[in-house]
Every structure is written in C-alpha cells, then in structure tokens.
C-alpha cells in the first residue's frame, strides 16, 4: 500500500516538529561529561531514585511535582527532561 501525498507531508511535518522538540542524547551526554550545560536538565523520576543516583547537574523534578517546579524554571533556557531508560 503506497502512501498518499497528504500522508507523506503529514509524516514529514511530524518528524520535523519532533526533531525540533528533542535534544540529541549525545548532546546531553557531552554536557554531562563536561559539566557545562546550556540547558536545564530535569530528572523526572521520584525523589528516592534521584537520591540513589542521577546525572550530575540535574534537578529533581518528579512528575507529580512538576506544577510546583515549572514556575521556578528559567524562561530563557531550554528544558531537557529524562527518566528511567531501558537502553
């Protein structure tokens, strides 16, 4: 089954928006290794997992506390979040 022109455009637009909204994992890893962030890194796991270990420089922002954390975030920096990974 071939895609229609409209489906192709919709898929392209979706991927363009997705790529604009996501930071490359390698960029986050380089920032963590150097300790120099040009963004705010939020760990959205719970407080207990955060206390057990997290990326240096990350702020604890559990999902159930985001409404309290959001007003404290800078408006002039990119916000990058992470949680449990299964790579």
N, C-alpha and C positions, 0 to 999 in steps of 0.2 A: 504494500500500500504506500503510495507516494504522498508526501506532504503537499498541502496546497501552499500557494504563495503567502496567504494570510498566516498559516501556521508557521511557516519559515520566518516571517517577520516577527511574529509573536515570540518565537523561541529566541531569536537574535536579541530582541529587546529585553527579554527576561535575563539572558546571560549578561548583557551589557550592564543592566542595573545591579545584578548580583555581584559582578566583579567590581563595580564602583563602591559597593557597600561593604566589601570584605577586605581585610588586610591579609596579605600573604603570610602564611605560617613562618616562612623563612625570615621575613622582616621582623616578626615578633621574637624569633629565636636570636637573631643578631642583636636586637636591642637588649634582650635579657643577658646575653653573653657580655655585652659591653657595659651594661648598666646605664645606658643612655637612651631614654625614651622620649620620643617626640609625640607621644600619645599617653593617655591614661589607661592602665591595664587593670581590669576588674576581674577578680576571681569570684564567680557566681555560685560556687559550691557553698555548703554550710560553714558555719564558724568552726566546728570541730575538725572537718577535713582541712580547712585553711590553716588552723593551728598545727596540724600534723605535718604540714609542708606545702609550700606554694612557690611560685616563681618570684624571685627577689624583685622588689619594687611594685608588686601587685597590691591592690587594695582589696580587702574583703568586702564583698557586696552580695550576700546571699539573695537569691531570687525573691524570697519572702520579705526582704528589707529594701528592695530597690526603690520603692516610693519614698523612703527616707533618705536614701543615698543620692538619688538623682539631683535634688536641689543643691547638694554640696559639690557637684562636679563642675569643673571649668567649662565654660561655653565656647572657649576658643581653641580647644584641643579635641582631637579625635579620641573616641572612646572605643577600646577594644576589650571584649569580654572573652573569658574562657571558663570551662567547667570540666567535668570528667571527660577524659579521652580514652578511646579504645583502639589506638593505632597498633 
